[in-house]
Amino acid sequence: MALTTNAEITVRIVGAIEGQKLNREYRHKDYATNVLTFDYTREPVVTADLVLCAPVVTREAKEQGKTLEEHYAHLLVHGTLHAQGYEHETNERDALEMEVLEVLLMEAMGYGNPYE
């Protein structure tokens, strides 16, 4: 649903140590984050790896009062949009566009707004 073209996306679920190591090596941030997107190509096929850190996802779901399934779904949508070039860290307009798409996609899958 979150893809506008053909894709080959690998999803890995890792622990906190590996999540922190990957975030430190590739984003220069020394903590485990919920999802990392490694996008390799966008045309003719989107190819990417999505790495989700299970302890972070579990903690966030609990803190946000979401089911684990719902939070994983949101992070997969979020990471898949990143793999296609969507960004939220560069400017407010891009962030709003990405957020609107995430909300619409989550609702289309039967989930609530992930930002409420």
N, C-alpha and C positions, 0 to 999 in steps of 0.2 A: 503494500500500500504506500509506503513512504518512498518508493522508487519511481522515477520517471523514465527509466531506461533499463535495459538488461544489466544484471550485476552478478558478481561473484564475491560474496562477503563471508568471511570466516568470523565466527564469534567464539571468543575464548573467555572463560570465567576463571579468574585467578584469585589468589589469596593476597593479604595485605602486603607481605614482603615483596612479592613480585610486582604488585601494583605500584608500590612506592618506587621500586627500582626503575620500572619503565617510565613513570612520570618524571623522575629525576633525570634519567638519561635523555629523554626526548623533549621534555617541556621545561627542564631545569627548575622543577618545583619538587621539593623534597617531602612529599606526602603522597599517600595513596588517594586517588580520585575515583569517582564512580565509573566513568567510561572514558576510554581513550580511543580515538579514531586514527588509524593509519591508512590514509587514502593514497593509492598508488596510481590509478588511472581513472579518468572520467569518460573517455571516449575511446573506442566505440562501446566499451563495456566498463561499468564502474567496477573497480576491484579495490577491496579494502579489508582490513582486519579491524574488528571491534573487540576491545578488551574491557571486560567488566570486572570490577573488584568486588567480589561477593560480600566481604565484611562491610564495606562502605555502603553498598546497595542495601543490605539488610538494616544497617543502622539508620540510614536516611529514610527508608520506608517506615520504620517505626516512629522516628521523629516527626515525620510528615503525616502520620495517620493513614498511610496507604497500605494496600496489600503488597506483598512482595511481587506478585504477578504484575500488578499495575505499574509498579516502579520499574521493573525490568522492561516491560513493554515500552514505557516512556523513554528509557535510556537507549533502547534499540532504535526507536524512531529518531531520537536526537542524534545518535551516532551515524545512522544511515543518512540523515540530512547533511551532516558534516562531510560524509564521504562523497556527496554530490556537490560540495562547494559552499554550502550554506555556513554562515559564520554568525556569531553573536558577540564576539569580543572586539570587533573592529569599530563598529559604530552603532548608535541606537536604532537607526532605520533597519539595518541588517538583523539586529537582535529581535526587533518587533516582527519582522517578516518571518523569521525562523520560529518564533514563539507562536504566531498565529497558525502556521502550518502544523506545528506539533499539536496544538489544541484541536484543530480540525481532524487530523489523522487519528488522534486518540479517541475523539468522539465517534468517528466512523468505525472504530473497532469496538465500540461499546464501553469505553472508559470515560471518566470525567476529565475535566480540565486539570492537567498536571500542575498548574501554577496556582491553583486555589488552595 
